[in-house]
Amino acid sequence: MLTSNSLFIFFSYALVFSSIMVIIAQHPVFSLLFLVSCFIFSSFLLFLLECEFLAFLFIVVYVGAIAILFLFAIMMLESKLNNLSKNTIKYFPIGILFSIVLLLPILNVVNTFFVDSSTVSDSFYVNNYQNWYDLIDSTHDVNVYGQILYSYFALQLLIAGLILLVVLIGVVSLTNSYEKQTKQQSTFRQLSRTVKIF
């Protein structure tokens, strides 16, 4: 008989497998489908952790909105992805540089929370200490998420919105063809047509 622990382990392994397949898959549509499965397995894990509202948000926001946005971007860039795949080795050092730049702040936060003796930090970018056990009975899930997102992680939420805006601008700029093909209108040829009478 399946218990909650065995279901949690199964969905965890499925989530890790799907996230590896997002990187390994050759075709971008298959990679997007594995990304959607990552979101679904994450929502199952959140549901097992009794975070029902957050699991529902994962399904609605990520699968219903952001994955469709990625699919729209992939379908618009389908003709240009063949040319981009030939230059993978050329862009590899730039990818390593961006990964190092994005990995250093994460390692800094992990070092601050798990290596230092105190869990409270004075920095604005790091979450302040809040005893949430005092607020369990008095607040609902939506209030807790709103308090956390818009008071403690307001800067990170704005950065995530800015990244999505940059993705939209990048898709529009990459798919736009700058070759202007204007058709000249000949008014003399249109007005000098002969009418055939049957």
N, C-alpha and C positions, 0 to 999 in steps of 0.2 A: 504494500500500500504506500502511495506517495505521501510523504510528509512535506512540511513547508521548507525544511532544510534541504531535502533532495531536490525540490523544485527550484530553490534558490541556487543550488550548485549547478543544476542543468541550465538555467537561464544565464548564469554567469559564464559557463563554458560557451554557450551559444553566442553570447555577446562578444566574448574575446575572439571567437572564430570569425564572426561577421566583421569585426573591426579589422582583423588581419586581412580578410578578403577584400575590404574596401581599398586597401593599398595594393594588393596583389593582382586584382582583376584587371585584365587588359582593356576591355571595352568600358567606356565611361558610364553607359547605361546600367551594366551589371554592377559596377561599383556603386552607383546611386541606389540600386535595389538592395545591396548589402547594407548601405547606410540607413535605408528605411528600416531594414530588419534590426539594425543596432538600436534605433529609436524605439521600436516595438518591444525588444527584449529589455531595454532600460525601463520602459513603462511597466512591464511585468514585474521587474525587480522592485520598483517603487511601490507597486501595488502590494507585493508581499511584505514590504516594510511599513504598510499601513499609511502610505502617503498617497491617498486616492486622488486628491485634487491635482497634485503634481504629475501623477501618471496620466491623468486626463489631459493636462496641459501639454505633455510630451506628445500625445497622439494628435491633438488638435493643431498645435503650433508647429512642431517640427515635421511631422508626417504630412499634415494638411497644408502647410504654407511654405516652409523653407525647402522641403524636398521638392515641391512643385516648382519653386523658384530655381533650384538647381537643375531640374529636368528641363525647364524653359531655357536656361543658359546653355545646357549641353546640346539641345536640339538646334539652337541658333548658331552654336560654334562647331557643329558637326563637320562642316566642310573645311574648317580651318584647323581642326584637331590633327588631321593627317600631317600637315606641315609642322605642327608643333612637336609631334612625336619624333620627328627626325632630329630635332635639336635638343634631345634630352641630355646628352653628355655636355653640351655647351652651357646649359642652365643649371647643371648639377652643383657647381661651386656657389652660385647665388642662393640655391636652396639650402645648402649647408650653412651659409652665413645667416639667412633668415631663421633657420631652426635654432642656431646658437643664440641669436638675439632674443627669440621668444622663449628659449629654455632657461636662460639665466634668471629672469625674475621668478619663475616657478621654483627653481632650486633655492633661490634666496628666501622665498616664503616658507618652503619646507624646512630649510635650515633654521629659520627663526622660530617655527612652532615646535619642531620635534627635537632639536638639539639643545636649545636654550632651556633653562630651568623654568622660567616664567612663561606662561601662555598668553599673557596680556602684553600687547604692544602699543606703543604711543604713536605709531605711524597712522596717518590718515587713510592710507591705502589698504591697511589690514583691518580685519573685523575687530571691533571693540568687544570687550567682555560683557556678556549679558547672561544673567541667570534665567534661562528659559523654563526651568522647572517651576518657578513661581508663577508663570503665565500659562501653564498647560490648561488649567481648568477654566481660565477666564477668557481666553481668546480662541478664535476659530483658525482653521488652516489658512484661509484667505488673508486674514489679518496678519498672521505671522509672516507669510510670504511677502506681503506688502511692506511690513515694517523692516524686514531684512533687506529686500531689494532696494527700496527707495530711501532708506536711511543709512544703512551700513555699506551697501554695495552700489550706491548711485553712480559712482564714477565708472565702475566696471560695466554697468548696464548701458551707460552712454557710449562707452567704447564698443560694446557689442553692436549697438545700433549704427554706429559710425562704420563699422566693418561691413555690415549689410548694405549700407548706402554705397560704400566703395565698390562692393561686388556688383550692384546694379549699374553704377556708372561705368565700370569696366566692361560689363557685357554689352552695354549700348555702344561704347566706343570701339570695341573689337568687332562687332557685327556691322558697324556702319561702313559702307563703301564710299570712299571719298571721290570716286570717279563720277563726275557730273555728266550725265547723258541727257541733254536737253534736246527736245525735238522742235525744230523751227516750224512755225505755222505759216503756210503760204495762203494768204487771203485772196490773192488774184486767181489762183487755181480753184479755190473753193467757189468763188463768185462767178467764174466763167464756165461753169459746167452746163452742158446741154441737157435738156429734159427730154427723155424719150416718151413719145406718146404712142400708146398701143391702139 
